């Protein structure tokens, strides 16, 4: 009986297709259901064993580039899935299970599985180098101890923690400790504290695969990893992805969109800069916010609502109206809606700005320069005469702060003061609070005297070989140092004699 294995994986015996061999797995052909085909399938395993052993040997000696980790958590060799990832003791220590190979030698199967484990171990060590450096920093007894709590928190959460859930830890991490964390690619953002190197596409992809296919804790094992496109700062959200799976890829859900951690931090900086241009912690959406998030004006509005901001319309007056008028005309000239007259030549200058020269009065170092931001112009309308219509109202945003709840239900100020005094009178005093402690000490001394419990042998008294100073005599004026100084008497007779002899001539 001659067995032929074609390049497509078809296994042919006497011109009859009995199954397909994909990698190490042999699948029986279901179309042939005759008694002769069933007899061939029962004996075909002995003929396929040499071919499977040959493939196992090649896998055991293959290079690192010959193996690929697919998006489905499978290890691919020669364009065929030969193994899959399964959960291990830790997220970064997954196990490998062969797909098929039962017809081959058990020893060769173990060698092939060991090679695949080495592959995934090398990938983890290469992609998550910052995590291993942080672990070495924690294990080093000579490292700075003040940075260990924050480093351990990042390690336990695989490189990213939410700031508001670790406020005490963040407040107790001083500047020196933060410097050590930053040296390990750590970043302290307004919303998240994360390792910047894990935001790169390759580490983010590997972390998502491990969390989705090789981990069954903390919401993992859902077999639905999140793979963002390279360079995407924010994408339209999908309800099928959980927040934990997004965080493993370096993203978070804000409103209807997914935003990367570092982009969310840049958005917060732009909001803070825009709030500096207006009183009352209010700001307008700037053009730079649209560029940072890579979305439209409506998309930025949805993100701000997800962050807790609310919009309102306000009237423009005075200098604010004049500034908004200039920005509107600049937008109209820049878009070609209007031709720029000579009197408005300073608006919408498309040429490059002059470079500052070091040593001049207005020079600012490059790191300290802040690019000015302008309000986003939603659109410009012209009236019947072709003039720009300047709106008198503009949309501003402001954070909605939650009011603190208290036990006081209301009433007059006088009633509130009376309630406070009543609470103060009902509160125990220091003497009353110390009474139970004194009673406990008294019971302890009585118990020791009865012999049931002894505090232990008395400590020997050490004799000190020195003499105490005699007490100073107190006069009638008191014992203060000023009284002692006033009691001193100086002999002024010699001084008077010198003055008298100095005036006489010899």
C-alpha positions as CSV (number, residue, x, y, z in Angstrom):
1,X,0.0,0.0,0.0
2,X,1.7,3.2,-1.2
3,X,1.0,6.5,0.8
4,X,1.4,9.7,-1.0
5,X,1.4,13.1,0.8
6,X,0.8,16.0,-1.6
7,X,2.0,19.6,-1.1
8,X,-1.6,20.6,-0.4
9,X,-1.6,18.1,2.6
10,X,-3.8,15.5,0.9
11,X,-3.0,11.9,1.9
12,X,-3.7,9.6,-1.0
13,X,-3.7,5.8,-0.8
14,X,-4.2,3.9,-4.1
15,X,-5.7,7.0,-5.7
16,X,-8.1,7.5,-2.9
17,X,-8.0,10.6,-0.7
18,X,-8.2,9.4,2.9
19,X,-7.5,12.6,4.8
20,X,-5.4,15.8,5.1
21,X,-2.2,16.3,7.0
22,X,-1.9,19.9,8.3
23,X,1.3,20.4,10.2
24,X,1.3,17.6,12.8
25,X,-2.5,16.9,12.7
26,X,-4.0,14.3,10.5
27,X,-7.7,14.9,9.7
28,X,-9.7,12.0,8.3
29,X,-11.7,12.7,5.1
30,X,-15.4,12.6,5.9
31,X,-16.6,12.3,2.3
32,X,-15.4,8.7,1.9
33,X,-17.7,6.5,4.1
34,X,-17.2,3.2,2.4
35,X,-15.9,0.1,4.4
36,X,-12.7,0.1,2.3
37,X,-11.9,3.7,3.2
38,X,-12.5,3.0,6.9
39,X,-10.0,0.1,6.8
40,X,-7.4,2.3,5.1
41,X,-7.9,5.0,7.7
42,X,-7.3,2.5,10.5
43,X,-3.9,1.5,9.1
44,X,-2.7,4.8,7.7
45,X,-1.3,5.9,11.0
46,X,1.7,3.5,10.8
47,X,2.5,4.9,7.4
48,X,2.3,8.6,8.5
49,X,4.5,8.1,11.6
50,X,7.9,8.6,9.7
51,X,6.6,11.8,8.0
52,X,5.4,13.2,11.4
53,X,8.7,12.3,13.0
54,X,10.6,14.1,10.3
55,X,8.5,17.2,10.8
56,X,9.0,17.1,14.6
57,X,12.8,16.8,14.0
58,X,12.7,19.9,11.8
59,X,10.7,21.8,14.3
60,X,13.1,21.0,17.1
61,X,16.0,22.3,15.1
62,X,14.3,25.3,13.4
63,X,15.5,28.9,13.8
64,X,13.6,31.6,15.6
65,X,12.5,33.2,12.3
66,X,10.9,30.0,11.1
67,X,8.2,30.2,13.8
68,X,5.5,32.8,13.9
69,X,2.9,33.6,16.6
70,X,-0.5,34.2,15.0
71,X,-3.2,36.5,16.2
72,X,-5.2,33.5,17.4
73,X,-2.6,32.4,19.9
74,X,-1.2,29.6,17.7
75,X,2.4,28.9,16.7
76,X,2.8,28.6,13.0
77,X,5.6,26.7,11.2
78,X,5.8,26.2,7.5
79,X,2.4,27.9,7.1
80,X,0.7,25.4,9.4
81,X,-0.5,25.7,13.0
82,X,1.6,23.2,15.1
83,X,0.9,24.4,18.7
84,X,-1.2,26.8,20.7
85,X,-0.7,28.8,23.9
86,X,-2.3,27.7,27.1
87,X,-2.4,29.3,30.6
88,X,0.6,28.9,32.8
89,X,1.5,29.9,36.4
90,X,1.9,33.6,35.4
91,X,0.9,35.8,32.5
92,X,4.5,36.0,31.3
93,X,5.1,32.3,31.7
94,X,2.6,30.6,29.3
95,X,2.7,26.9,28.4
96,X,2.7,25.4,24.9
97,X,0.5,22.5,23.7
98,X,1.1,20.7,20.4
99,X,-1.7,20.4,17.9
100,X,-1.5,16.8,16.8
101,X,1.7,14.8,16.8
102,X,0.1,11.7,18.5
103,X,1.2,9.6,15.6
104,X,4.9,10.6,16.1
105,X,7.5,9.7,18.7
106,X,6.8,11.0,22.2
107,X,10.5,11.9,22.6
108,X,10.5,14.0,19.5
109,X,7.2,15.6,20.5
110,X,8.8,16.7,23.8
111,X,11.8,18.1,21.9
112,X,9.5,20.1,19.5
113,X,7.4,21.4,22.4
114,X,10.6,22.5,24.2
115,X,11.8,24.4,21.1
116,X,8.4,26.2,20.9
117,X,8.6,27.1,24.6
118,X,12.0,28.6,24.0
119,X,10.6,30.6,21.2
120,X,7.8,32.1,23.2
121,X,10.2,32.7,26.1
122,X,12.5,34.6,23.9
123,X,9.7,36.7,22.4
124,X,8.5,37.7,25.9
125,X,12.0,38.5,27.1
126,X,12.7,40.6,24.0
127,X,9.3,42.5,23.8
128,X,9.0,43.1,27.6
129,X,12.5,44.1,28.4
130,X,11.3,47.1,30.4
131,X,9.3,44.8,32.7
132,X,12.3,42.6,33.4
133,X,14.5,45.6,34.1
134,X,11.9,46.8,36.6
135,X,11.8,43.4,38.2
136,X,15.7,43.4,38.5
137,X,15.4,46.9,40.1
138,X,13.0,45.6,42.7
139,X,15.1,42.5,43.4
140,X,18.3,44.5,43.8
141,X,18.9,45.1,47.6
142,X,21.1,48.2,46.8
143,X,18.4,50.0,44.7
144,X,16.3,52.9,46.0
145,X,13.7,51.5,48.5
146,X,11.3,54.4,48.0
147,X,10.5,53.4,44.5
148,X,9.8,49.8,45.2
149,X,6.1,50.1,46.1
150,X,5.3,51.8,42.8
151,X,7.5,49.4,40.8
152,X,5.8,46.4,42.4
153,X,2.3,47.8,41.6
154,X,3.4,48.2,37.9
155,X,4.7,44.7,37.9
156,X,1.6,43.2,39.4
157,X,-0.6,45.0,36.9
158,X,1.7,44.2,33.9
159,X,2.9,47.8,33.3
160,X,-0.2,50.0,33.7
161,X,-2.3,51.2,36.7
162,X,-5.1,53.7,37.0
163,X,-4.2,56.7,38.9
164,X,-7.4,57.4,40.9
165,X,-7.5,53.8,42.2
166,X,-3.9,54.2,43.6
167,X,-4.0,57.8,44.9
168,X,-2.3,56.9,48.2
169,X,0.5,55.1,46.4
170,X,1.0,58.0,44.0
171,X,1.1,60.6,46.7
172,X,3.6,58.7,48.7
173,X,5.9,58.4,45.7
174,X,8.2,61.4,45.9
175,X,10.2,63.0,43.1
176,X,13.3,60.9,43.7
177,X,11.3,57.7,43.5
178,X,9.5,58.9,40.4
179,X,12.9,59.6,38.8
180,X,13.9,56.0,39.2
181,X,10.6,54.8,37.7
182,X,11.0,57.2,34.7
183,X,14.4,55.7,34.1
184,X,12.7,52.4,33.5
185,X,10.4,54.0,30.9
186,X,7.7,54.8,33.4
187,X,5.3,57.8,32.8
188,X,3.1,59.5,35.4
189,X,0.0,60.7,33.6
190,X,-3.1,62.4,34.9
191,X,-5.2,59.3,34.2
192,X,-2.8,56.4,34.1
193,X,0.7,55.5,35.2
194,X,2.3,53.2,32.6
195,X,5.5,52.0,31.0
196,X,6.0,53.8,27.7
197,X,7.9,51.0,26.0
198,X,4.8,48.7,26.3
199,X,2.8,51.1,24.2
200,X,4.8,50.1,21.1
201,X,2.9,47.9,18.6
202,X,4.9,44.7,19.0
203,X,4.8,44.6,22.9
204,X,1.1,45.7,22.9
205,X,0.2,42.9,20.4
206,X,2.1,40.2,22.4
207,X,0.5,41.3,25.7
208,X,-3.0,41.2,24.2
209,X,-2.4,37.7,22.8
210,X,-1.1,36.4,26.1
211,X,-4.0,38.0,28.0
212,X,-6.6,36.6,25.7
213,X,-5.4,33.1,25.1
214,X,-2.9,32.2,27.9
215,X,-4.5,33.7,31.1
216,X,-7.7,33.0,32.9
217,X,-7.6,35.6,35.7
218,X,-8.4,39.3,35.9
219,X,-10.8,39.1,33.0
220,X,-8.4,37.2,30.7
221,X,-9.0,34.1,28.6
222,X,-11.8,35.7,26.5
223,X,-10.1,34.8,23.2
224,X,-10.9,38.3,21.8
225,X,-7.6,40.3,21.8
226,X,-7.6,44.0,20.8
227,X,-5.2,44.8,18.0
228,X,-5.1,48.5,17.2
229,X,-3.7,49.6,13.9
230,X,-0.2,51.0,13.9
231,X,-0.1,54.8,14.5
232,X,-3.8,55.0,15.6
233,X,-4.1,57.4,18.5
234,X,-7.9,56.8,18.9
235,X,-10.3,54.4,17.2
236,X,-14.1,54.0,17.3
237,X,-15.0,51.8,20.2
238,X,-16.5,48.3,20.1
239,X,-18.6,47.0,23.0
240,X,-17.1,43.4,22.6
241,X,-13.8,44.5,24.1
242,X,-13.5,44.8,27.9
243,X,-11.6,47.5,29.7
244,X,-9.0,45.1,30.9
245,X,-8.2,43.9,27.4
246,X,-7.9,47.5,26.2
247,X,-5.5,48.3,29.0
248,X,-3.2,45.4,28.1
249,X,-2.9,47.0,24.6
250,X,-2.3,50.5,26.1
251,X,-5.8,51.9,25.4
252,X,-8.8,52.9,27.4
253,X,-12.4,53.6,26.7
254,X,-13.5,57.2,26.9
255,X,-17.0,57.8,25.6
256,X,-17.6,55.9,22.3
257,X,-13.8,55.8,21.4
258,X,-10.7,54.0,22.5
259,X,-7.7,56.3,23.3
260,X,-4.1,55.4,23.8
261,X,-2.6,56.3,27.2
262,X,0.0,58.8,26.0
263,X,-2.5,60.5,23.7
264,X,-5.0,60.9,26.6
265,X,-2.1,62.5,28.6
266,X,-1.4,64.9,25.7
267,X,-5.1,65.8,25.5
268,X,-5.0,66.7,29.2
269,X,-2.0,69.0,28.6
270,X,-3.8,70.7,25.8
271,X,-6.9,71.2,28.0
272,X,-4.8,72.7,30.8
273,X,-3.2,75.1,28.2
274,X,-6.5,76.1,26.8
275,X,-7.9,76.7,30.3
276,X,-5.1,79.2,30.8
277,X,-6.5,81.4,28.1
278,X,-9.9,81.7,29.8
279,X,-11.1,82.4,33.4
280,X,-13.1,79.9,35.4
281,X,-11.4,76.7,34.2
282,X,-13.3,77.0,31.0
283,X,-11.8,76.2,27.5
284,X,-12.8,75.9,23.9
285,X,-12.0,73.0,21.7
286,X,-8.7,73.7,19.9
287,X,-7.5,72.5,16.5
288,X,-4.6,70.8,18.1
289,X,-7.0,68.5,20.0
290,X,-8.4,67.2,16.7
291,X,-4.9,66.6,15.4
292,X,-3.9,64.7,18.6
293,X,-7.0,62.5,18.7
294,X,-7.2,62.0,14.9
295,X,-11.0,62.5,14.8
296,X,-13.6,65.1,13.9
297,X,-15.0,67.9,16.1
298,X,-18.0,65.8,17.0
299,X,-15.6,63.0,18.0
300,X,-13.7,65.3,20.4
301,X,-17.0,66.4,21.9
302,X,-17.9,62.8,22.6
303,X,-14.5,62.1,24.2
304,X,-14.8,65.2,26.5
305,X,-18.3,64.1,27.6
306,X,-16.8,60.7,28.4
307,X,-14.1,62.5,30.5
308,X,-16.7,64.3,32.6
309,X,-16.8,67.7,30.8
310,X,-20.0,69.6,29.9
311,X,-20.5,72.3,27.3
312,X,-22.4,75.5,27.5
313,X,-22.8,78.6,25.3
314,X,-21.5,82.0,26.5
315,X,-21.7,85.5,25.1
316,X,-18.5,87.1,23.8
317,X,-17.8,90.7,24.8
318,X,-14.9,93.1,24.6
319,X,-11.4,91.7,24.0
320,X,-12.8,88.1,23.7
321,X,-15.0,89.1,20.8
322,X,-12.2,90.9,19.0
323,X,-9.9,87.9,19.4
324,X,-12.6,85.6,18.1
325,X,-13.2,87.9,15.2
326,X,-9.5,87.8,14.2
327,X,-9.5,84.0,14.4
328,X,-12.6,83.8,12.2
329,X,-11.2,86.1,9.6
330,X,-7.9,84.1,9.7
331,X,-9.8,80.9,9.0
332,X,-11.7,82.5,6.1
333,X,-8.4,83.7,4.5
334,X,-6.7,80.4,5.1
335,X,-9.4,78.3,3.5
336,X,-9.8,80.7,0.6
337,X,-13.3,81.7,1.4
338,X,-12.2,85.4,1.3
339,X,-9.3,87.2,-0.4
340,X,-6.9,88.7,2.1
341,X,-6.8,92.5,1.9
342,X,-3.7,94.5,2.7
343,X,-5.0,95.7,6.0
344,X,-5.3,92.1,7.1
345,X,-1.9,91.0,5.9
346,X,-0.9,90.0,9.4
347,X,-3.7,87.4,9.6
348,X,-3.3,83.8,8.4
349,X,0.4,84.0,7.6
350,X,1.2,80.8,5.9
351,X,5.0,81.4,5.8
352,X,7.3,79.8,8.3
353,X,7.8,81.6,11.6
354,X,11.3,83.2,12.1
355,X,13.6,81.0,14.2
356,X,14.6,82.5,17.5
357,X,18.2,83.3,17.9
358,X,20.1,82.5,21.1
359,X,21.1,85.6,23.0
360,X,18.3,87.8,21.8
361,X,15.9,89.3,24.5
362,X,13.0,87.1,23.5
363,X,14.9,83.8,23.2
364,X,13.3,80.7,24.9
365,X,15.0,77.3,25.0
366,X,13.5,74.7,22.8
367,X,12.3,72.5,25.7
368,X,10.5,75.4,27.3
369,X,8.7,76.6,24.3
370,X,4.9,76.2,24.3
371,X,3.1,76.3,20.9
372,X,0.1,78.6,21.0
373,X,-3.2,77.0,20.4
374,X,-6.3,78.6,18.9
375,X,-10.0,77.9,19.1
376,X,-11.4,75.5,16.5
377,X,-13.7,77.4,14.0
378,X,-16.6,75.1,13.2
379,X,-17.5,77.0,10.1
380,X,-17.7,80.5,8.5
381,X,-20.9,81.9,7.0
382,X,-21.2,84.9,4.7
383,X,-24.1,87.3,4.6
384,X,-25.7,88.7,1.4
385,X,-23.0,91.3,1.0
386,X,-20.2,88.7,1.2
387,X,-19.0,89.7,4.7
388,X,-18.2,87.2,7.4
389,X,-20.8,86.7,10.0
390,X,-19.1,86.7,13.4
391,X,-21.2,84.8,16.0
392,X,-21.7,86.4,19.4
393,X,-21.7,83.1,21.2
394,X,-19.1,80.4,21.5
395,X,-19.1,76.9,23.0
396,X,-17.0,76.4,26.1
397,X,-16.3,73.3,28.2
398,X,-16.0,72.9,31.9
399,X,-15.5,69.9,34.3
400,X,-18.5,69.0,36.3
401,X,-17.4,68.5,39.9
402,X,-19.4,66.2,42.1
403,X,-20.7,67.7,45.3
404,X,-19.5,66.2,48.6
405,X,-22.2,64.4,50.6
406,X,-22.6,65.1,54.3
407,X,-24.8,63.9,57.1
408,X,-26.3,67.4,57.6
409,X,-29.8,67.5,56.1
410,X,-30.2,71.3,56.0
411,X,-31.7,74.0,58.1
412,X,-30.5,77.4,59.3
413,X,-26.9,78.3,60.2
414,X,-27.8,78.8,63.8
415,X,-29.2,75.2,63.9
416,X,-26.1,73.9,62.3
417,X,-23.9,75.6,65.0
418,X,-26.1,74.2,67.8
419,X,-25.7,70.7,66.2
420,X,-22.0,71.1,66.1
421,X,-21.8,72.2,69.8
422,X,-24.0,69.2,70.8
423,X,-21.8,66.8,69.0
424,X,-18.7,68.4,70.7
425,X,-20.2,68.1,74.1
426,X,-21.2,64.5,73.5
427,X,-17.7,63.6,72.3
428,X,-15.5,61.9,74.9
429,X,-12.8,64.1,76.5
430,X,-9.1,63.1,76.6
431,X,-9.3,62.0,80.3
432,X,-12.4,59.9,79.6
433,X,-10.7,58.3,76.6
434,X,-7.6,57.5,78.7
435,X,-9.6,55.9,81.5
436,X,-10.0,52.5,79.9
437,X,-6.3,52.4,79.2
438,X,-5.5,53.2,82.9
439,X,-7.9,50.4,84.0
440,X,-6.2,47.9,81.8
441,X,-2.8,48.9,83.2
442,X,-4.2,48.5,86.7
443,X,-5.6,45.1,86.0
444,X,-2.2,44.1,84.5
445,X,-0.3,45.2,87.6
446,X,-2.8,43.3,89.8
447,X,-2.4,40.2,87.7
448,X,1.4,40.5,88.0
449,X,1.2,40.8,91.8
450,X,-0.9,37.7,92.0
451,X,1.9,35.6,90.4
452,X,-0.2,34.4,87.5
453,X,1.7,36.5,85.1
454,X,5.1,38.0,85.6
455,X,6.5,40.8,83.4
456,X,9.9,39.2,83.6
457,X,13.0,39.8,85.8
458,X,13.8,43.3,86.7
459,X,16.6,45.0,84.8
460,X,19.7,45.6,86.8
461,X,20.4,49.1,87.8
462,X,23.6,50.6,86.5
463,X,25.5,52.9,88.8
464,X,26.7,56.0,87.1
465,X,30.0,57.3,88.3
466,X,29.6,61.0,88.3
467,X,28.7,63.6,90.8
468,X,25.8,65.9,90.4
469,X,26.3,69.6,90.3
470,X,25.4,71.5,93.5
471,X,22.2,73.5,93.1
472,X,22.7,77.1,92.4
473,X,21.9,79.6,95.1
474,X,18.7,81.6,94.5
475,X,18.8,85.2,95.5
476,X,15.9,87.4,96.2
477,X,15.7,88.5,92.6
478,X,14.9,85.0,91.3
479,X,16.6,82.2,89.5
480,X,16.6,83.7,85.9
481,X,19.9,84.3,84.1
482,X,19.2,88.0,83.9
483,X,18.9,88.1,87.7
484,X,22.3,86.3,87.9
485,X,23.9,88.8,85.7
486,X,22.6,91.7,87.6
487,X,23.9,90.2,90.8
488,X,27.5,90.2,89.5
489,X,29.8,92.9,90.9
490,X,32.7,94.1,88.9
491,X,35.8,95.8,90.4
492,X,35.9,99.2,88.8
493,X,38.6,100.7,91.1
494,X,41.4,99.8,88.7
495,X,39.6,101.3,85.7
496,X,39.1,104.7,87.6
497,X,42.7,104.7,88.6
498,X,43.8,104.2,85.0
499,X,41.6,107.1,83.9
500,X,43.0,109.4,86.6
501,X,46.7,108.5,85.9
502,X,46.1,108.9,82.1
503,X,45.1,112.5,82.5
504,X,48.1,113.5,84.6
505,X,51.5,114.3,83.0
506,X,54.6,112.6,84.5
